[in-house]
Amino acid sequence: MNSLSAWFWSESFWLPPNVTWAELEHPPPGEEYPRADQLLSCLPLAFGVLAVRVLFERLVAKPCANILQIQAGESRRAQPNAVLERVFTSTTSPESRRVEGLSKQLDWDVRKVQRWFRLRRNQDKPSTLTKFCESMWRLTFYTGIFTYAIRYLWVSPWMWDTRQCWYNYPFQTLSPGQYNYYVAELAFYWSLMFSQFTDIKRKDFLIMFVHHLATITLITFSYCNNMLRIGTMVMCVHDASDIVLELAKLANYAKYQRICDTGFVVFSIVFFITRLVIYPFCLQLCLCL
C-alpha cells in the first residue's frame, strides 16, 4: 500500500524539479501552504449546504414560483403491479415483443400495458415546480460564488498577467480568499453529489455523478498541488456561463418564452467566450509558459 501511495504521489510527476513534499509541509514562519487535511471541512459543510438548500427552496423559491403561477401538478400514477414493476426496474421502455408477452401474461390489452409504462415513466419525472426550485438554488449559488471570485481576483495580479500564476511555484502562500473559494466550491459539489441519492432519480444520474466526481477530484488535486492561482480563475471562468443557463431555464419554466430564447442565445455567447476562448487560449496557454 505504501509503495502504491509513493508511486501515485511521485514528486517527479506532481512537483517541479528539486522540490519535495516535505518542503511544502514546513513553510517559513508566518506563511501557510495548502494541505489536504484542510479540505476535510468540506464534507460537514456540504451537509450544511444541503440544509440551506432545503430552507431556500421552501422559503424563497416556492413562493417565487407561486407568484409566477408555477404549480407542482399531479401526474397520473400507474396502478400498482408487481410484474410490470419488476420489468420496469430493468427497462423503462420494453420492446414490442416483450409488451405483447406481458399483455398475455396479465390478460391485459397491449395498449393498456403501453399506457402503464408511459404513466410509470412520467411518475418519476420531476415536476416543473421542483425543477424551478432547483434551478433557482443553483442560480443563487453560482451568482454568489462568481461575485465573490470576481471581487477576489480583480485585485489579484495573476488575473491580469497569467504568468504570475507560476512565479515561485509551488512556494505560494495560501490566502483566506483562496481557501474560502475552494472550500465553498467543493462543499457545493459534494452537496450536489449527495443530493442525487435523495432527489428523484433521473436519466442522467450516472452522467452527472461522474461529472460531480471529476469536478471534486480536479478541485482537490489543484488545491493539494498549490495550483490555487490558476485554479481560482478556471473555476470562475466555468461558473460564468452557468449563471445565464440557470436564468434561461427559470424563464422556460415560467413560460416567458422570449426571455428564455434570449437567455439561451446569451448563454451560447458567454459559453463560447469563456470555455472556448478564455479557457484554452488564456488559461491553458499559461500552463505551457
C-alpha positions in Angstrom: 0.0 0.0 0.0 2.9 2.3 0.9 4.5 1.7 -2.5 1.3 2.4 -4.3 0.9 5.7 -2.4 4.5 6.6 -3.1 4.0 5.9 -6.8 0.8 7.9 -7.0 2.3 10.9 -5.2 5.5 10.8 -7.0 7.3 14.2 -6.6 8.8 14.0 -10.1 5.2 14.0 -11.5 3.4 16.4 -9.3 6.1 18.9 -8.4 8.7 21.0 -10.2 12.3 19.6 -10.3 14.2 19.7 -7.0 11.0 20.3 -4.9 9.8 17.8 -2.3 6.5 17.3 -0.4 8.5 17.9 2.8 9.3 21.4 1.8 5.6 22.2 1.4 4.7 20.6 4.7 7.0 23.1 6.6 6.5 26.6 5.2 8.5 29.5 6.6 7.3 31.2 9.8 4.2 33.4 9.1 3.3 31.6 5.9 0.9 28.8 5.1 0.7 26.4 2.2 -2.3 24.3 1.2 -2.7 20.9 3.0 -5.0 18.1 2.0 -6.4 17.8 5.6 -7.7 21.4 5.3 -10.4 20.2 2.9 -11.9 17.8 5.4 -14.2 20.7 6.5 -15.9 20.4 3.0 -17.8 17.3 4.0 -19.7 18.7 7.0 -20.1 21.9 5.1 -21.7 20.0 2.3 -24.5 18.8 4.6 -24.9 22.4 5.8 -25.3 23.5 2.1 -28.0 20.8 1.7 -29.8 22.2 4.8 -29.6 25.7 3.4 -30.9 24.5 0.0 -33.9 22.9 1.7 -34.7 26.1 3.5 -34.1 28.2 0.4 -36.4 26.1 -1.8 -39.2 26.2 0.8 -38.9 29.8 1.9 -37.7 31.6 -1.2 -38.0 29.5 -4.4 -41.5 28.1 -3.9 -43.1 31.5 -3.0 -41.4 32.9 -6.2 -42.9 30.0 -8.1 -46.3 30.7 -6.7 -46.0 34.4 -7.8 -45.2 33.2 -11.3 -48.1 30.7 -11.1 -45.9 27.6 -11.4 -47.8 24.7 -9.9 -46.4 21.3 -8.9 -49.1 19.5 -10.9 -50.2 15.9 -10.1 -49.3 13.4 -12.8 -51.5 10.3 -13.0 -49.9 7.4 -11.2 -49.7 3.9 -12.7 -51.7 1.3 -10.8 -49.6 -1.0 -8.6 -48.5 -4.1 -10.5 -45.6 -6.3 -9.2 -45.0 -8.0 -12.6 -44.7 -4.8 -14.6 -42.7 -3.1 -11.8 -40.1 -5.8 -12.0 -39.8 -5.3 -15.7 -39.7 -1.5 -15.2 -36.6 -1.8 -13.0 -34.7 -3.4 -15.8 -36.1 -1.4 -18.8 -38.4 1.6 -18.7 -39.4 1.1 -22.4 -39.7 -2.6 -23.2 -39.7 -3.6 -26.9 -43.0 -4.5 -28.6 -42.4 -8.3 -28.4 -42.0 -8.1 -24.6 -45.1 -5.9 -24.3 -47.1 -8.5 -26.2 -45.8 -11.2 -23.8 -46.8 -9.1 -20.8 -50.2 -8.5 -22.2 -50.8 -12.2 -22.5 -49.4 -12.9 -19.1 -51.6 -10.3 -17.4 -54.5 -10.7 -19.7 -54.3 -7.0 -20.5 -54.7 -5.2 -23.8 -51.4 -4.3 -25.4 -52.3 -0.6 -25.3 -53.1 -0.9 -21.6 -49.6 -2.3 -20.9 -48.0 0.5 -23.0 -50.1 3.1 -21.1 -48.9 1.6 -17.8 -45.3 2.1 -18.8 -45.9 5.6 -20.0 -47.6 6.6 -16.7 -44.8 4.9 -14.7 -42.1 6.8 -16.6 -43.9 10.1 -16.1 -44.4 9.3 -12.5 -40.7 9.5 -11.8 -40.2 12.8 -13.7 -39.6 15.9 -11.5 -42.4 18.4 -11.7 -41.9 21.9 -13.2 -42.0 23.3 -9.7 -39.2 21.0 -8.5 -37.0 21.9 -11.5 -37.7 25.6 -10.9 -36.7 25.4 -7.3 -33.5 23.5 -8.1 -32.5 26.0 -10.9 -33.2 29.0 -8.6 -31.0 27.5 -5.9 -28.2 26.9 -8.4 -28.6 30.3 -9.8 -28.3 31.9 -6.4 -25.2 29.9 -5.6 -23.4 30.5 -8.9 -24.2 34.2 -8.7 -22.9 34.5 -5.2 -19.7 32.5 -5.7 -19.0 34.2 -9.1 -19.4 37.6 -7.5 -17.0 36.5 -4.7 -14.5 35.2 -7.2 -14.5 38.4 -9.3 -14.1 40.6 -6.2 -11.1 38.5 -5.1 -9.5 38.1 -8.5 -9.9 41.7 -9.5 -7.2 42.8 -7.1 -5.0 39.7 -7.8 -2.1 40.4 -10.2 -2.3 37.0 -11.8 -5.7 37.8 -13.2 -4.1 40.4 -15.4 -0.9 38.6 -16.0 -1.3 34.8 -16.0 2.5 34.3 -15.9 2.3 35.3 -12.3 0.4 32.1 -11.6 3.7 30.3 -11.7 6.1 32.8 -10.1 7.8 31.0 -7.2 5.6 28.0 -7.7 4.8 25.9 -5.6 6.0 28.1 -2.7 3.0 30.4 -2.9 1.2 31.5 0.3 -2.4 30.3 0.9 -4.7 33.4 1.3 -8.0 33.3 3.1 -9.8 34.3 -0.2 -8.4 31.2 -2.0 -9.2 28.9 0.9 -12.8 30.2 1.2 -13.4 30.0 -2.5 -12.1 26.4 -2.8 -14.0 25.2 0.3 -17.2 26.8 -0.9 -17.0 25.2 -4.4 -16.1 21.8 -3.0 -18.9 21.8 -0.4 -21.4 22.8 -3.2 -20.3 20.0 -5.5 -20.3 17.4 -2.6 -23.8 18.5 -1.8 -24.9 18.0 -5.4 -23.4 14.5 -5.3 -25.2 13.7 -2.1 -28.5 15.1 -3.2 -28.5 12.8 -6.2 -29.3 9.9 -3.9 -32.3 11.8 -2.2 -33.7 13.6 -5.2 -35.9 12.0 -7.9 -33.6 9.7 -9.9 -33.2 11.0 -13.4 -32.0 9.6 -16.7 -28.7 11.4 -16.5 -27.9 10.2 -13.0 -24.7 8.4 -13.9 -23.5 11.1 -16.2 -24.0 13.8 -13.5 -22.5 11.6 -10.8 -19.3 11.2 -12.9 -19.3 14.9 -13.7 -19.5 15.8 -10.0 -16.9 13.3 -9.1 -14.5 14.5 -11.7 -15.0 18.1 -10.6 -14.4 17.3 -7.0 -11.2 15.4 -8.0 -9.8 18.2 -10.1 -10.5 20.9 -7.5 -9.0 18.7 -4.7 -5.8 17.9 -6.7 -5.3 21.5 -7.7 -5.6 22.5 -4.0 -3.1 19.9 -2.8 -0.6 20.9 -5.6 -1.0 24.6 -4.6 -2.2 25.4 -8.1 -4.6 27.9 -6.5 -4.0 30.9 -8.6 -4.8 29.2 -11.9 -7.4 27.1 -10.2 -9.4 30.0 -8.9 -9.5 31.5 -12.4 -10.5 28.2 -14.0 -13.4 27.8 -11.6 -14.5 31.5 -12.1 -14.5 31.0 -15.9 -16.6 27.9 -15.7 -19.2 29.4 -13.4 -19.8 32.4 -15.6 -22.0 30.7 -18.2 -23.9 28.6 -15.6 -25.5 31.8 -14.3 -27.0 32.6 -17.7 -28.0 29.0 -18.2 -30.0 28.8 -15.0 -31.7 32.2 -15.7 -32.8 30.9 -19.1 -34.1 27.7 -17.6 -36.1 29.7 -15.0 -37.7 31.7 -17.8 -38.5 28.5 -19.6 -40.3 27.0 -16.5 -42.2 30.3 -16.0 -43.2 30.2 -19.7 -41.5 33.5 -20.6 -40.5 32.3 -24.0 -38.9 35.4 -25.3 -36.7 35.8 -22.2 -35.9 32.1 -22.4 -34.8 32.3 -26.0 -32.7 35.5 -25.4 -31.2 33.8 -22.3 -30.1 30.7 -24.3 -28.6 33.0 -27.0 -26.6 34.9 -24.4 -25.6 31.6 -22.7 -24.2 30.4 -26.1 -22.2 33.5 -26.5 -20.9 33.5 -22.9 -20.1 29.8 -23.1 -18.2 30.3 -26.3 -16.1 33.2 -25.0 -15.3 31.6 -21.6 -14.9 27.9 -22.4 -13.6 28.1 -26.0 -11.6 31.3 -26.0 -10.6 32.4 -22.5 -10.1 29.0 -21.0 -8.0 27.3 -23.8 -6.1 30.4 -25.2 -5.6 32.4 -22.0 -5.6 30.0 -19.1 -4.4 26.7 -20.6 -1.8 28.6 -22.6 -0.2 29.9 -19.5 0.5 26.3 -18.4 2.9 26.0 -21.3 4.8 29.2 -20.5 
